[in-house]
Amino acid sequence: NECKKYATIDIFLEQIHMLNFRKPLNAQYLFDSFKNIEEMPYSGDNNMTGYYIEQLLSILQEAFMDNYEKSIRISHLEIFFMNVIDWSTMRCFQRMIKESPELLAEIVDTIYKHDHQDNITKSFEDIKFRNMYTLYEKACFCPMEKNGVVREDKLKEWVERYRELLEQNDQKSLFGFTIGRFLAFSPVGKDGHSPCEAVRKIIEEYGDDDMIDRYQMTIYNNRGVYSPSAGKDEYYIAEKFKANAQFLEPNYPNTSKIFYGLYKRYLRESDRERQEAENGIF
């Protein structure tokens, strides 16, 4: 209690973690100890803060994931610490946004301008905008996914409600652009091909150029850091996307466009890297 009064969040979390390590704390006691923690100063000097909060949050998540009110509070803590923890750690918030199109629509409403609004530049000086933008960029989820499964009826309800909310917010034009990003995190289908069947049907029904482009861009950006291979890795990736597109094309032609686009993009990347290797750049 004294630490909470006079110290920083960094030190407080270190002390709580130490106590829990020596003798595991009761989950309810731990939950109560986080009350008003947002009001404490934060120095950012301790590189272990992210580790401490991840370990402590995992205790709360295991104990209270099915308690609606407490899971909301835990999700607030996850958001508060989102700059020092991984997206995979934000389990309560993930569950909420996967099931709540209202939550995503609120974030989109904050960070993007409205269709009939004058060109207004959003500023990172605006704390709410900065936090919402960070949260949007950090989020990697497929709507209504649970344990690697997406129910078609539930996903369609989610998508319809989300589109309705965007229209109410005068942001109808953002539908394909925003949802395409999140559909790209779809689990694999029962037939072993991406995306899952429920997502394919949504793309077939609602897919426009914005949705397809955004889906492609998300998959492409998710590759992360890689080492040059004179184009060999890119060629193999291109062939995998081509095979996936060919499998989908008969029944899901709109969805297959996504993977044909990725195939062509990686084929170009492969040719470029091969030429650079031949020219001695790598």
N, C-alpha and C positions, 0 to 999 in steps of 0.2 A: 504493500500500500504506500509506503514511503517512496519507493522507487517510482511509482506511478505519479506521485505528487511532484517530485523534483527532478526526475531523470528524463531522458529522451526515449522515444519508442524503441530505438535500437537496443538500449541497455535493458529496458523493461522486457523485451522479447527474449533477450539472452538469459535473463534471470529466470523467467518462467520456463524456458526450455531446460535450463539447468535443474530446476526443481523437479520437472517432469521426468528428466533422465534419471535422477537419483531415486525418485519414488513416483510412479505414474499418478497424475492428478485425476481427480474425478472430472468427467466431461462437463457436468453442470457447473462445477467450480471454475473450470477453465473458461467456459462460455461466459460466466458472470465477470470474470477478470478482464474481459475485453470491452466491458462497458465504457463508453466515452473515450476509447483509446485514440479516436480520430482527433481529439482535442490536444493530444500530447505533441510536443515538438519532435521533429524528425531531423537527425543530423545527416544521415546517409553515409556515415563514415565506416560502418561495419559491413564488410562484404558478406558476412554470414547471415544478415537479416533475412534475406530471401529464403535461405535454408530453414531458419528457425520458424518463420511463419508458415512455410509449407508443411513442416512436421506438426505444428500445433493445429493448423486447419484440418489436417487429415483426421485428427482425433475428433474434432467437432463434426466433420462430415460423416464419419462412420456412425456417430451417435445420434445425429439429428437430421439426417438427410430426408427422412420421411415425416419430420415435424415441420409443417408448413411455415409457421411463424418464425421458428428458429432458423430454418434454412434460408429464409429471406434475410435475416440478420447476418448469417454467415456469408451470403452472396454479397452483402454490402462490404464486409471485410475483404472479400476476394477482390472486389473492385477497388477498394481503397489501397490495397497492396499490389495492384495489377502490374506496376512497373518493376517489381522485384520478384514476381513469381511467374511461372510458366502457365500458358493457357490450360494445359492438362490438369493443373492444380485447381482451377476454378470450377469445381464440380457442381456446386449448388447454382452458380450463375449459369453454367452450361445447361443444366436441366431446365431452368426457368426460360431461357431464351429459345431453347429448342421447342418448347411447348407454347410460347407466347409471341405471336406475331405483333402484338401491341408493343412489346418491349423493343423489338427491332425497328418498328415504325417510328417509335419515339426517338431512337438514336438517329435514324435517317433524317427525321424532321429537324433535328438540331444541327446536323453537319452539312446538309445540302440545301440549296435554295429551292424555293417553290417555282412551279412552272411559269406562273404569271407574275413573278417577282422581278424587280429590276436587278441588274447585276450587282449583287452585294458580296463583297469579299469577306469570307469568314476569317477571323483573326485568332491566332494562337494566344493572343493576350487575353482572350475570353476564356476563363477557366472552364466553364461548362463545355464550350466547344472543344477545347483541347482534350478534356477527359473523355468526352463522347467519341471524338475522332480516334483517340488511342484505343478505346474499347472496341470500336468498329474494326479497326485494322488488326487488332489482336484476335478477334473472334474467328474461330475455325470450326464450324459445325454444320451439320445437315439438319434442316428442320424435321422434327418429329422422329429423329433417329433414337432408338433405344436398344442398347446391347447389340449393335450392328444390324438392326432390322428397322425398316421404315414401312409402316402400314400405308397402303395407297389411299384409303378413305380419309385417314387422319391428315396425311400430307396435303391432300386436295383441299380439305377444310382450312388448313393453315394458310395455304397459298391464296385461297379465295378471300380469306379475312385480311391477309396482308395487303392484297391488291385493293381491297375496299378501303382500308385505312390510308393508303397512299393517295387514293382519289379524294378522300376527305381532307387530307393535308395539302391538296393541290400539288402532288408530286407523282402523278400517274406515270409520267415519262421515265421515272426511275425504277419502275417495276422490274423489267428484264435485267437492267444493269446491276441492281443490287442483289436480286435473288439468284442470278446466275453465279455470283461469287460463292454463295453458300451451298448451292446444289452441287458444286464441284467437290465438296467434301463428302459426297455420298459413299456409303459402303458398296462393296462389290455385290453384284446380283447373284441369285441362286445358281445361275449358269456359269459363274466364274468370270463374267465380263462386267465392265464398268459402263455407266453407273448401275445402281440397283433398279429393279423393274418399276418401282413406284416413281422414281425420279425420271426414268425414261418417259413414262406416260405424261408426266407434267411438262417435260420439254416438248413432247410432240404436240400437246394441246396449247401451251402458252409460249413456246420458244420463238423469239424474234432475234434479229441480228445482234441486239445489245446483250441478250441472255447468252447466246452462243459465243460471242466475242469475250464476254466477261468470264465465262466458264473456261474457255481456252486459256486466257491470260492467267487465271488462278492456278490451273494445273501447271502451266509453264513456270510460273514464279515459285511454285512449291518445290522445284527441283533443288534449290539451294546451292551451296558451294560445291564445285566439282573440279576435278583435275583434267587438263587437256589430254585428249587421247587420239589426236589426229583425226577426229571425226568418227572413230569406231563406236564409241558409246552412243553418240547421237544417232548413228545409223541403226543400231539395235533398238533404241527407244522409238525411232520413227517406224520401224517394222512392227513393233508391238502395237502402236497406235493404229497402224494400217489394218492389222489383223482384227483389232477390236471394232474398227469402223466397218469392215466387211461383214463381220458377224451381225452387227446391228442393222445394217442397211435395209434388208428385206422387210423387217417389221417396225423399225424405228429410224426412218430416213432422216428426220430432223436431228435426232441425237447423233447419228453417224457423221453429220457435217462437222460436229465438234472434233471428232477424232481424226477425220480426214484433214481438217485444218491443222491439227497438231502434228500429224504425219508429215505434211508438206513443210511445216515450220522447222521441224527437226531435221528433215532431209536437207533443207537449205543450210542449217547450222552445220550439218555433217560435211557438206561440200566446202563450206567456208573454212572450217577447221583443217580439212585435208589440204586445201590450197595453202593455208598459212604454214602448215607443217612442211610442205614441199618447198616453200619459199624461205624456210629457215627461220620463221618467226618464233616457232616453238621448238 
